[in-house]
Amino acid sequence: MAIGATMHTFEVQLADVDRGVYEDLSLRVAQHPSETDAYMVTRVLAYCLEYEEGIAFSAGGVSTGEEPAILVKDLTGLITAWIEVGAPDAQRLHLGSKRADRT
């Protein structure tokens, strides 16, 4: 039997003075069984640093090779930002730059 994802809850008070972003976030983050704690926390930090309307953790997270760790979509569903965590290879960054305005 395969081990399922572990759910973690983060309560974040986000205050980014430079961008004028002040939010109270309650994040439920799924940790894939093969994902380290450090990688998961880095995903949460990247989410907070890039927070804007339409941001979301990708559906597959670590287990999906077709999506980055975090996506930002506009109201029409188009990807506006492709956010990788860690050290992605050049091919992956190229894929992201073709699919989003900002990688």
N, C-alpha and C positions, 0 to 999 in steps of 0.2 A: 504494500500500500504506500502510495506517495505521500510525502509530508506536504501539507498545504502552506500557504503564506501565513505569516504572523502579522496581526494588525497592531499598529502602534498609534497612539493619539498624542499629538503635540498641540499645546496651547501657546500661541506666539502673539506677543504684542509688538507689532511691526511699526517702527517710526523711522522713516527715511526722509530726513529734512531736505536733502538736496532735490528730491523728486516730489516732495509734498505728499508722501504716502503715509497715512496713519490708519492702521487696521488692526483689529483683533481677529486672529485667525485660529480656527480649530481644524487641524489637519489630521485626517485619518490616513495613515500610510501603511501600505501592504509591503512587508519584507519578504521577498522571495527566499526560499530555503537556501539557495546558493549565494545569496547576497550577504556581505559582511555588515556589521553594525556601522562601521566607519563609512561605507558607501551609502547606506541608507540615510545617515545623518547629513552627509554631503549633499544628497539629493534634496533634503529638507532645506538646507542652507541656500542652495542654488534657487530653489523655489522662492524663498524669502527675498533674496537679493534681486531677483528678476520679476517680482510680483507686479502684476498688472491685470486688468480685466481680460478674461479669457484664458488665463494660465491654468494648466492642469498637469498632473502627473500622467504619463502615458498609460494606456490601458494595460499593456503587457509588461511595462517596466523593464526589468532586467531580462526577462525571458523572451522578449520580442526583439528581433534584429531589425525590424522595419521602422521602428519609432525610436526617438531619443528618450532620455529619462523624463524630460519635461517639454511640453508643447505650449505655445500660445496661439490661440485661434481667434480670428475676428468674428463678428456676428454672422457672417456668411458661411463660416466654417473653413475658410482658407487659413493655412498655417502662416503666421506672421513671424514666429520665432521658433527655432530648433535649438534646444539647449541640451548639450551632452554633459555628462559628468565623468571625470576621470581623464584618461588620455586616449581619445578615439583616434583611429587611424585616418589617413588622408582620404581614403575612399569614402569613409563614413561622413566626414566633414563635407566632401564634395556632394554627396547625396543630400545632405541637409541644406547646403547652399542652393541647390536646384529646387528644393521644395519650399523654402521659406525666404522671406525678405532678409531675415537676420539669423545668423548661425553663431 
